[in-house]
Amino acid sequence: MKMRWALLVVLVLSLLSPGGARAQGSLEFETVRVAIWPEYDRPDVLVLYYITLSDAVSLPAEVSFLIPQAAGKPHAVAMKDVDGTLVDLTYDSAQEGEWTRLSFTTPTPDLQIEYYDPRLTTEGSTRSFAYAWPGSPAVKNMIVQVQQPLTAANMQFDRSLGSGQVLDDGLTYYQTTIGAVPQGTRFGFTLSYEKNDNTLSGSQQEVQPAQPITSQTAGRQSFSERLPFLLLGAAGLLLIVGGVIWYWQSGRRPKAQARARHSRSADVPASEADGPVYCSQCGKRAASGDLFCRTCGTRLRG
């Protein structure tokens, strides 16, 4: 009886333990796409994981994932929101030998984890890199894709990754389907290529539209649709220019007349401005400002 109770206690503790076998086994990835891009936007190897959790995993889900310790902090730990945007997730990290375990909670099944691995080796013009899958959790279907650097040649692998294909970005990609990877199964491969410069593939990439731009693309307008707006704009511009010209012309003439009046109506009387004035009756010269002759009293003519 005591033995049965002891076994029951051990079983309960193992189920409650966060690191127990049942807790680890409950996490399963439906699909994992591994993208390996050497010398893309850094002189390292960018490794991207596009992960979808299994439908059997309850949300929100507790996820733990291993990345190489040499990579340091991950470049991104994110979930894909319902509208397709990536949202960063808060995570904890702990060292486990040559690995770093990332632990986080996700409310959605689609994840993206990225890191830069600095372990790209160079010997002369030959560059090589060894990739390793950490072995957990279980994966129902895994796909591996390798991007050939822009100026690289003679890309080789120690396992088959198919023949290279040039995609829309102008770069060559090698891809293979691994299939199901059980819990705890580790595998890896080595890639190598020839490269004589330090050109990064990402630095040469042009911004491309998400889809071909046509007359039916949302937000675009045909010339006939824009014509009324163009005509209204031209009419408005003509009205503004005409108003400015009218204002300038109408304001110019009164100012000229005012200047003439001002120069004409100085403090000098009109009679003085036209020269000496003499009395028409007696011929006596009048003084400045006189209206009547000082001698005979006759009204002076201006």
Summary of the structure (lengths in Angstrom):
residues: 302
radius of gyration: 45.1
end to end distance: 146.6
largest distance: 161.4
contacts: 745
relative contact order: 0.11
helix: 24%
strand: 36%
